[in-house]
């Protein structure tokens, strides 16, 4: 497998355009810093993560079932709760530090994504910058950037691992060091999200892929047996860890059998695939389902089917140039096709790779004027929707005490209003005292006098 050609036009104006791309990326990225002013933003999963972290600090381990909170049905991997536990232990846990952790990993993943787009997909610098800007304007990315969730930590770690293994595949020098670093980060990424097992095929691709990995292994074995033993042992440990994590997961031990018993395999898969189509439709339109008119929502699965079909075609066109990023994405999609839950944020860690796949093929076909017009038009519409959504999300970050009124659900809405001394929208709704306690403890700027 040869290094893919860098897509470039060679015009002198490219420098100016690259500078414009850098400026746009900087403006979009800096807008994320406004989220540091956002009041503590919890989601149901955030409550579980924080409770798990608190339990670890108190010495009860990272098992989510040990939480006293009734809304913790899933045992999360220990990686992200461990980060929160360190913040709690250092007395640094709070709204701003939760956001700062997310933004740090987001920046880490974005830098790695730029490298993947350049080295793995062959984009010139300007195109890679524009794709990074599109990613930052994607609504799942900015929507949850201030929420204590594991997606950002996983994105940063997994993207860096994919970049390192891409370096190991695309370069001859020090490939073993790049691979060893990728294996280490893959271990850590799996500790944050179990779906990190999708990194394993990418690592295997590096070892036995189309770059003649077996010849490199054989040469290395004859030249440096110590390095060979270390890398081989690391891969064996990684494979064993994957098996242990999958077999131990609540999905395999409890949730999957119960769902199969209730609905059967066919019904479960059909519902799961409908979830995926609706999610892909939202991602392609760059708008969450809650923000679109009811008549348009029925179109989202169809839009998702078109988007998925275009990506399949893109993968087929790229079949001779597939690299670790493509293999990771394929494995990730394969796992998600049997994951019976629905949320667009599941796709956040791999959305730049979708953009890379589609963009690389679009560049090859860009000589067709009609297709180029469609591509440019779509990117402009995607970006416009992202700018509007990003502005709305930024406005929410500056609401202060009124932020509590943004929660219209029956779980966190009453908890926020009770914690901040605001009137309840529906007085008969139950108030979760655990959620109230977390809001008062980790966001002390707006707590009610009664709550204090």
Secondary structure, 3 states (H helix, E strand, C coil): CCCCCCECCCCCCHHHHHHHHHHHHHHHHHHHHHHHHCCCECCHHHHHHHHHHHHHHCCCCCCHHHCCCCCCCCCCCHHHHHHHHHHHHCCCCCHHHHHHHHHHHHHHHHHHHHHHHHHHCCECHHHHHHHHHHHHCCHHHHHCCCECCCHHHHHHHHHHHHHHHHHHHHCCCCHHHHHHHHHHHHHHHHHHCHHHHHHHHHHHHHHHCCCCHHHHHHHHHHHCHHHHHHHHHHHHHHHHHHHHHHHHCHHHHHHHHHHHHHHCHHHHHHHHHHHHHHHHHHHHHCCCHHHCCHHHHHHHHHHHHHHHHHHHHHHHHCHHHCCHHHHHHHHHHHHHCCCCCCCHHHHHHHHHHHHHHHHHHHHHCCCCHHHHHHHHHHHHHHHHHHHHHHHHHHHHHCCHHHHHHHCCCCCHHHHHHHHCCCCCCCCCCCCCHHHHHHHHHHCCCCCCCCCC
